[in-house]
Amino acid sequence: MAEVERELSMHDGVKDHLREHVARQYLESPDFNGVAAAPLIDAVAEFPVDIEAVLAELVAEGVLYANFGHEMTNAHIIGFPHQSAADNLVEVQQRGGVRSAVLYPTRDTLAAMSAGDHYPGAPYSAALALGHAQLESVFFRADVLGRYRDDPRYDYTLDIGGEIRAREGTPHDTYLTTFSIGFDADKDNHEIVAGVPLRYLHDLSPAEQAYWKSFEHERQDWVLHPDWVRPHLMGEFPERVSPYTAVLMEMRLINDICGAIGYPSLFRNLYDGASRPTDYGYLIRPTKRELSNFIEQLNKLLIDNLDQKFFVRARIPLTEERRDGEGNTYQGQRGTMNMLIQWMECTVRHDPEGMVPSAVSILKEIRRARSNVAHTLRENEYDPSVWAEQRRFVVEAYLAGRTVRQLLQSHPKAPAVEVPEELDVPKVWPF
C-alpha cells in the first residue's frame, strides 16, 4: 500500500510540476507563447513516470491544451479559442501523443491562478493572461477613434483596416498596428464599429487600454471586414478595395491616362498614399456634421481639385455669357464642375446604362450639399441613417470617377496605361 501511495504521490507531483511549468512559461513569455512538448518531455525524462501519458491526462482533464497548429499555422500562439478538452484529447490520440504539440495552460487553469492579476489596470493584457485567444476580437463604438483622428500628434489611417501611431515626442505612447472596421450581419443596420484583436490591444499602455475599455460596445457579435480578415487572420490576399480607396485610385488612373494622351492632368493634386486626408473614410460618428465634413472632402477631391488646363486642351469654354443686374452682358468664369459635365456630355457616344447622367447627378449633389453647409449652421444631430447616406455618396462618387476614366479610355493612346485589376473588373466593395 505504501508503495502505491508513493507512486500516486509522485504521479500527482509530476502533474503539478508540468502544469506549473507550462503556466509559468506562458505568463513569462514575451507574447503569451506555449511550451514545445518534445524538449519538455526530454528535460524531465528522469522522472519515474510516463511523461507523455501524464501530459495526455492533463489534456483530458482540461488543465493543459495541446496545439498542433491544427487551427492556425503558428502553433506557438493561440490564435483562436481552445477546443473542448474532449476534442483536444481526440486530436492528441489521432496524432499518436503530445510530443509534436505546443502546450498551453487552459483558461480554467489560469483563472484558478488569478493570472489576470499580473496586469492590473490593463484589461486586454489581463484577458490574454487568462488564456483568451490572441486573435479574439473586441468591438468598440467607432467614436473611440475620434481621439486619434482629430489630434495631429497621431499618424492615423482608416479604411477597411486602420492603424494608429503616436508621433515622436507625443506624450501618449500609442501604437496600434492594425484594427478592422466591423459591421452588423443584418444588412439593414449600417452602423460602423472598430474591431481589434486582443494581441494588438495588448500593445497599448494600461491607460490607453482603460480608455478603449470605456468605448467597448454593448454587443460583441459584429463581423470583421472580410478583406481585413483575409490578410491578417488567414494569410490570404484581399479580394477587393473599399470605395474610398477606389475613388483615389481612379483619380490617379485618370491623371495617368491624361499624360498618355497628351492632356494636362484633370486633377491638380492626388491624395492616395501618404497624402490621404485623415478624415476621408468611414464615419466614426453618425452625425450630420460628420457627414457634412465628408461631403466637403469629396467636393475638394473631385470638384475644387479640377484643373482648368485640362478643359483648355479639351476645347471646353472657360467663360460664358452672363447678364448683370442692369441687363448688361459680360463673360463670366465657368465653374470647373460645369466644364467637366460639358466634357462628359460631349465625349460620350453610347451610354445605355446612363452612367454620364448618374455622374452628373452625384457631382451636382455633392456641390449642392457642400454649398448648403457653407451657408447654414451645421447641427450636430445624432442620426444612424447617416452611415447609409455616406455609403451612397462614396459609391456614387466612385462610379462618377470611373465614368470619367472610361470616357478618357476611348482615346486611341489610352491603352498605353494599364488599368489595375481592382478597377478594371471591377473589384470594389459596396460598403
C-alpha positions as CSV (number, residue, x, y, z in Angstrom):
1,M,0.0,0.0,0.0
2,A,2.8,2.4,0.9
3,E,4.4,1.8,-2.5
4,V,1.2,2.6,-4.3
5,E,0.8,5.8,-2.3
6,R,4.4,6.8,-3.1
7,E,3.7,6.2,-6.8
8,L,0.5,8.2,-6.7
9,S,2.2,11.0,-4.8
10,M,5.0,11.0,-7.4
11,H,2.4,11.0,-10.2
12,D,0.5,13.9,-8.7
13,G,3.7,15.8,-8.1
14,V,4.8,15.4,-11.7
15,K,1.4,16.6,-12.9
16,D,1.6,19.7,-10.6
17,H,5.2,20.4,-11.8
18,L,4.2,20.1,-15.5
19,R,1.1,22.3,-15.0
20,E,3.0,25.0,-13.1
21,H,5.9,24.9,-15.6
22,V,3.7,25.4,-18.7
23,A,1.6,28.1,-17.0
24,R,4.7,30.0,-15.8
25,Q,6.3,29.8,-19.2
26,Y,3.1,31.1,-20.8
27,L,2.9,34.1,-18.4
28,E,6.6,35.0,-18.6
29,S,7.0,34.7,-22.4
30,P,7.0,37.9,-24.4
31,D,4.0,37.0,-26.4
32,F,2.0,34.5,-24.3
33,N,3.7,31.6,-26.1
34,G,3.3,27.9,-25.4
35,V,5.9,25.3,-24.5
36,A,7.1,22.8,-27.0
37,A,6.2,19.4,-25.7
38,A,9.2,17.4,-27.1
39,P,12.0,19.3,-25.3
40,L,9.9,19.4,-22.1
41,I,9.4,15.6,-22.2
42,D,13.1,15.1,-22.7
43,A,14.0,17.5,-19.9
44,V,12.1,15.6,-17.3
45,A,12.8,12.1,-18.7
46,E,14.5,11.1,-15.4
47,F,11.1,11.2,-13.6
48,P,9.9,7.7,-12.9
49,V,6.6,8.1,-14.7
50,D,5.4,8.1,-18.3
51,I,5.6,11.9,-19.0
52,E,3.6,11.7,-22.3
53,A,0.9,9.8,-20.5
54,V,0.8,12.4,-17.8
55,L,0.6,15.2,-20.3
56,A,-2.3,13.5,-22.1
57,E,-4.0,13.1,-18.8
58,L,-3.7,16.8,-18.2
59,V,-5.2,17.5,-21.6
60,A,-8.1,15.1,-20.9
61,E,-8.7,16.9,-17.6
62,G,-8.8,20.3,-19.3
63,V,-5.7,21.5,-17.4
64,L,-3.4,21.9,-20.5
65,Y,-4.2,22.4,-24.1
66,A,-2.2,20.7,-26.9
67,N,-1.8,22.9,-30.0
68,F,-0.6,21.1,-33.2
69,G,-1.1,24.1,-35.5
70,H,-4.4,22.4,-36.5
71,E,-6.4,25.6,-36.1
72,M,-3.8,28.1,-37.5
73,T,-0.3,27.6,-38.9
74,N,1.7,29.1,-35.9
75,A,1.4,26.6,-33.1
76,H,3.4,28.9,-30.8
77,I,0.4,31.2,-30.2
78,I,-3.2,30.5,-29.5
79,G,-4.9,32.4,-32.3
80,F,-8.5,31.2,-31.7
81,P,-10.3,29.9,-28.7
82,H,-9.4,26.4,-27.5
83,Q,-11.3,23.2,-28.5
84,S,-13.1,21.4,-25.7
85,A,-10.9,19.1,-23.6
86,A,-12.7,16.1,-25.2
87,D,-12.0,17.3,-28.8
88,N,-8.4,18.2,-27.9
89,L,-7.8,14.7,-26.5
90,V,-9.1,13.2,-29.7
91,E,-6.6,15.4,-31.6
92,V,-3.8,14.1,-29.3
93,Q,-4.8,10.5,-29.8
94,Q,-5.0,10.9,-33.6
95,R,-1.5,12.2,-33.7
96,G,-0.1,9.5,-31.6
97,G,0.5,11.6,-28.4
98,V,1.5,15.1,-27.4
99,R,5.2,15.0,-28.4
100,S,4.7,17.2,-31.5
101,A,2.4,19.6,-29.8
102,V,3.0,23.0,-28.2
103,L,1.4,23.1,-24.7
104,Y,-0.6,25.9,-23.1
105,P,-2.4,26.3,-19.8
106,T,-6.2,26.4,-20.2
107,R,-8.4,29.2,-19.2
108,D,-9.6,27.3,-16.2
109,T,-6.0,26.7,-15.1
110,L,-5.1,30.4,-15.5
111,A,-8.3,31.6,-13.8
112,A,-7.5,29.3,-10.8
113,M,-4.1,31.1,-10.6
114,S,-5.7,34.6,-10.8
115,A,-3.3,35.1,-13.8
116,G,-5.1,38.3,-14.8
117,D,-3.7,40.0,-11.7
118,H,-0.3,40.2,-13.5
119,Y,-1.8,43.1,-15.4
120,P,-3.6,45.5,-13.1
121,G,-5.4,48.3,-15.0
122,A,-4.7,46.6,-18.4
123,P,-7.9,44.7,-19.1
124,Y,-6.9,43.3,-22.5
125,S,-3.5,42.2,-21.4
126,A,-5.2,40.5,-18.5
127,A,-7.6,38.7,-20.9
128,L,-4.6,37.2,-22.7
129,A,-3.0,36.3,-19.4
130,L,-6.3,34.5,-18.6
131,G,-6.0,32.4,-21.8
132,H,-8.1,34.3,-24.2
133,A,-7.1,33.8,-27.9
134,Q,-4.8,36.3,-29.4
135,L,-7.0,36.9,-32.5
136,E,-10.1,37.1,-30.5
137,S,-11.5,40.5,-31.4
138,V,-13.1,43.1,-29.2
139,F,-15.6,45.5,-30.7
140,F,-15.8,49.2,-29.9
141,R,-18.0,52.1,-30.7
142,A,-16.4,53.8,-33.7
143,D,-16.1,57.1,-31.9
144,V,-13.2,55.6,-29.9
145,L,-11.1,56.7,-32.9
146,G,-12.0,60.4,-32.6
147,R,-9.3,61.0,-30.1
148,Y,-6.6,59.9,-32.6
149,R,-8.2,61.2,-35.8
150,D,-8.6,64.7,-34.5
151,D,-5.2,65.0,-32.8
152,P,-2.3,65.9,-35.2
153,R,0.1,64.2,-32.8
154,Y,-1.0,60.9,-34.2
155,D,-0.5,59.2,-37.5
156,Y,-3.9,57.8,-38.1
157,T,-5.4,55.9,-41.1
158,L,-8.8,54.3,-41.5
159,D,-10.1,52.3,-44.4
160,I,-11.1,48.6,-44.4
161,G,-8.4,48.4,-41.7
162,G,-6.7,51.1,-39.8
163,E,-3.5,52.0,-37.9
164,I,-2.7,54.4,-35.1
165,R,0.8,55.6,-34.2
166,A,1.9,58.3,-31.8
167,R,4.4,60.7,-33.5
168,E,7.8,61.2,-31.9
169,G,7.5,63.5,-28.9
170,T,3.8,62.7,-28.3
171,P,3.2,62.1,-24.6
172,H,0.7,59.3,-25.3
173,D,2.6,56.1,-26.1
174,T,0.0,54.7,-28.6
175,Y,0.9,52.1,-31.1
176,L,-2.0,50.1,-32.6
177,T,-0.6,48.4,-35.6
178,T,-3.9,47.3,-37.1
179,F,-7.6,47.1,-36.5
180,S,-10.7,46.4,-38.6
181,I,-13.9,48.0,-39.5
182,G,-16.8,45.9,-38.2
183,F,-20.3,45.5,-39.5
184,D,-23.6,44.0,-38.4
185,A,-24.6,40.8,-40.1
186,D,-28.0,42.4,-40.5
187,K,-27.6,44.5,-43.7
188,D,-30.4,46.8,-42.6
189,N,-28.1,48.1,-39.8
190,H,-25.4,50.3,-41.3
191,E,-23.6,51.1,-38.0
192,I,-19.8,51.0,-38.2
193,V,-17.7,49.7,-35.3
194,A,-14.0,49.1,-34.7
195,G,-12.8,45.6,-34.1
196,V,-9.4,44.9,-32.6
197,P,-7.8,41.5,-31.8
198,L,-6.6,41.2,-28.2
199,R,-3.0,40.8,-29.3
200,Y,-2.9,44.3,-30.7
201,L,-4.8,45.8,-27.7
202,H,-2.1,44.3,-25.5
203,D,0.4,46.7,-27.1
204,L,-1.4,49.6,-25.6
205,S,-0.4,51.1,-22.3
206,P,-2.7,50.4,-19.3
207,A,-4.0,53.9,-19.5
208,E,-4.8,53.5,-23.2
209,Q,-6.4,50.1,-22.6
210,A,-8.7,51.7,-20.0
211,Y,-9.7,54.4,-22.5
212,W,-10.6,51.8,-25.1
213,K,-12.5,49.7,-22.5
214,S,-14.8,52.7,-21.8
215,F,-15.9,52.5,-25.5
216,E,-16.4,48.8,-25.6
217,H,-19.7,48.1,-27.5
218,E,-22.5,46.5,-25.5
219,R,-22.8,44.0,-28.4
220,Q,-19.9,41.8,-29.4
221,D,-21.4,39.9,-32.3
222,W,-20.2,42.1,-35.1
223,V,-18.5,40.9,-38.3
224,L,-14.9,41.9,-39.1
225,H,-14.5,43.2,-42.7
226,P,-13.7,40.1,-44.8
227,D,-10.9,41.9,-46.6
228,W,-9.2,42.6,-43.3
229,V,-9.7,39.0,-42.2
230,R,-8.0,37.6,-45.3
231,P,-4.5,39.1,-44.9
232,H,-4.4,39.4,-41.2
233,L,-6.0,36.2,-40.0
234,M,-5.9,33.8,-42.9
235,G,-2.7,34.8,-44.7
236,E,-4.5,35.5,-48.0
237,F,-4.6,38.4,-50.4
238,P,-7.6,40.9,-50.2
239,E,-10.2,40.4,-52.8
240,R,-11.3,44.0,-53.4
241,V,-10.7,47.6,-52.3
242,S,-13.0,49.9,-50.5
243,P,-15.0,52.6,-52.4
244,Y,-13.0,55.2,-50.5
245,T,-9.7,53.8,-51.9
246,A,-11.3,53.2,-55.3
247,V,-12.1,57.0,-55.7
248,L,-8.4,57.8,-55.0
249,M,-7.2,55.1,-57.4
250,E,-9.5,56.3,-60.2
251,M,-8.1,59.9,-59.7
252,R,-4.6,58.7,-60.2
253,L,-5.5,56.5,-63.1
254,I,-7.3,59.4,-64.8
255,N,-4.2,61.6,-64.5
256,D,-2.0,58.8,-65.8
257,I,-4.3,58.5,-68.9
258,C,-4.3,62.2,-69.4
259,G,-0.5,62.1,-69.5
260,A,-0.6,59.2,-72.0
261,I,-2.9,61.0,-74.4
262,G,-1.1,64.3,-74.2
263,Y,-3.6,66.2,-72.0
264,P,-2.8,68.1,-68.8
265,S,-3.8,66.3,-65.6
266,L,-7.5,66.5,-64.8
267,F,-6.8,66.7,-61.1
268,R,-4.3,69.2,-59.7
269,N,-3.5,67.0,-56.7
270,L,-3.7,63.4,-55.8
271,Y,-4.4,62.1,-52.4
272,D,-3.6,58.4,-52.3
273,G,-0.9,57.0,-50.1
274,A,0.7,59.3,-47.5
275,S,-1.3,62.3,-48.8
276,R,-4.6,60.8,-47.9
277,P,-6.6,63.0,-45.6
278,T,-7.2,61.5,-42.1
279,D,-10.9,62.3,-42.1
280,Y,-11.5,60.7,-45.5
281,G,-13.0,57.4,-44.8
282,Y,-15.8,55.7,-42.8
283,L,-17.7,58.0,-40.5
284,I,-16.8,57.3,-36.8
285,R,-19.8,59.3,-35.5
286,P,-23.3,59.2,-37.2
287,T,-23.9,62.9,-37.1
288,K,-24.9,65.4,-39.8
289,R,-21.8,67.4,-39.0
290,E,-19.6,64.4,-39.8
291,L,-21.4,63.7,-43.0
292,S,-21.1,67.3,-44.0
293,N,-17.3,67.2,-43.4
294,F,-17.1,64.1,-45.5
295,I,-19.1,65.7,-48.4
296,E,-16.7,68.6,-48.2
297,Q,-13.8,66.2,-48.6
298,L,-15.5,64.8,-51.8
299,N,-16.0,68.3,-53.1
300,K,-12.3,69.2,-52.5
301,L,-11.2,65.9,-54.1
302,L,-13.4,65.8,-57.2
303,I,-14.6,69.3,-57.9
304,D,-12.4,72.0,-56.4
305,N,-9.4,69.9,-57.5
306,L,-10.2,70.1,-61.2
307,D,-7.6,71.8,-63.3
308,Q,-8.7,74.3,-66.0
309,K,-5.8,73.4,-68.2
310,F,-7.4,70.1,-69.0
311,F,-10.5,71.9,-70.3
312,V,-8.4,74.3,-72.4
313,R,-6.8,71.3,-74.1
314,A,-10.3,69.7,-74.5
315,R,-11.6,72.9,-76.1
316,I,-14.2,73.4,-73.4
317,P,-15.1,77.2,-73.0
318,L,-13.8,78.6,-69.7
319,T,-16.3,81.5,-69.8
320,E,-19.9,82.0,-70.6
321,E,-22.1,85.0,-71.4
322,R,-23.9,86.4,-68.4
323,R,-26.0,89.4,-67.5
324,D,-25.6,91.7,-64.6
325,G,-28.4,93.3,-62.6
326,E,-28.7,96.1,-65.1
327,G,-29.0,93.8,-68.1
328,N,-25.5,94.3,-69.3
329,T,-23.8,91.2,-70.8
330,Y,-20.3,90.0,-69.8
331,Q,-18.1,87.0,-70.0
332,G,-18.2,85.2,-66.6
333,Q,-15.9,82.5,-65.4
334,R,-17.4,79.0,-65.5
335,G,-17.1,76.5,-62.7
336,T,-14.9,73.5,-63.2
337,M,-17.8,71.2,-62.4
338,N,-19.9,72.6,-65.3
339,M,-16.9,72.3,-67.6
340,L,-16.4,68.6,-66.6
341,I,-20.1,67.9,-67.2
342,Q,-20.0,69.5,-70.6
343,W,-16.8,67.5,-71.5
344,M,-18.5,64.2,-70.4
345,E,-21.7,65.0,-72.4
346,C,-19.7,65.9,-75.5
347,T,-17.4,62.9,-75.2
348,V,-20.0,60.1,-74.6
349,R,-21.1,58.2,-77.7
350,H,-23.0,55.3,-76.2
351,D,-24.4,55.2,-72.7
352,P,-27.2,52.7,-72.3
353,E,-26.8,52.5,-68.5
354,G,-27.0,56.2,-68.1
355,M,-23.6,56.5,-66.4
356,V,-23.0,60.1,-67.5
357,P,-26.3,61.3,-66.2
358,S,-25.6,59.5,-62.9
359,A,-22.1,61.0,-62.7
360,V,-23.6,64.5,-63.3
361,S,-26.3,63.9,-60.7
362,I,-23.8,63.0,-57.9
363,L,-21.4,65.8,-58.7
364,K,-24.3,68.3,-58.6
365,E,-25.5,66.8,-55.3
366,I,-22.0,67.0,-53.8
367,R,-21.7,70.6,-54.8
368,R,-25.2,71.5,-53.7
369,A,-24.8,69.8,-50.3
370,R,-21.4,71.5,-49.8
371,S,-23.0,74.9,-50.7
372,N,-25.8,74.3,-48.3
373,V,-23.3,73.6,-45.5
374,A,-21.3,76.7,-46.3
375,H,-24.4,78.9,-45.7
376,T,-26.1,77.2,-42.7
377,L,-25.2,76.3,-39.2
378,R,-24.5,72.6,-39.0
379,E,-26.4,70.8,-36.4
380,N,-24.5,68.0,-34.6
381,E,-27.6,65.8,-34.7
382,Y,-27.1,62.0,-34.0
383,D,-28.7,60.1,-36.8
384,P,-27.8,56.4,-37.6
385,S,-29.1,56.8,-41.1
386,V,-26.1,59.0,-41.8
387,W,-23.9,55.8,-42.2
388,A,-26.1,54.6,-45.1
389,E,-26.1,58.1,-46.7
390,Q,-22.4,58.2,-46.6
391,R,-22.1,54.8,-48.3
392,R,-24.4,56.1,-51.1
393,F,-22.3,59.2,-51.6
394,V,-19.0,57.4,-51.8
395,V,-20.2,54.6,-54.0
396,E,-21.8,57.1,-56.5
397,A,-18.7,59.3,-56.3
398,Y,-16.5,56.3,-57.2
399,L,-18.8,55.4,-60.2
400,A,-18.6,59.0,-61.3
401,G,-14.8,58.8,-61.3
402,R,-15.0,55.5,-63.1
403,T,-17.2,57.1,-65.8
404,V,-14.7,59.9,-66.4
405,R,-11.9,57.4,-66.7
406,Q,-13.8,55.2,-69.1
407,L,-14.5,58.2,-71.3
408,L,-10.8,59.0,-71.4
409,Q,-10.1,55.4,-72.3
410,S,-11.9,55.9,-75.7
411,H,-8.8,57.9,-76.8
412,P,-6.6,55.8,-79.1
413,K,-3.5,56.3,-77.0
414,A,-5.2,55.4,-73.7
415,P,-4.4,51.7,-73.8
416,A,-0.8,52.5,-73.1
417,V,-1.9,52.9,-69.4
418,E,-2.5,49.6,-67.6
419,V,-5.7,49.6,-65.6
420,P,-5.4,47.9,-62.2
421,E,-7.5,44.7,-61.9
422,E,-9.4,46.2,-59.0
423,L,-10.7,49.0,-61.2
424,D,-10.9,47.0,-64.5
425,V,-13.1,44.1,-63.3
426,P,-14.1,46.0,-61.0
427,K,-13.3,44.6,-57.5
428,V,-14.7,47.3,-55.3
429,W,-16.7,46.8,-52.1
430,P,-20.2,48.4,-52.0
431,F,-19.6,49.4,-48.4
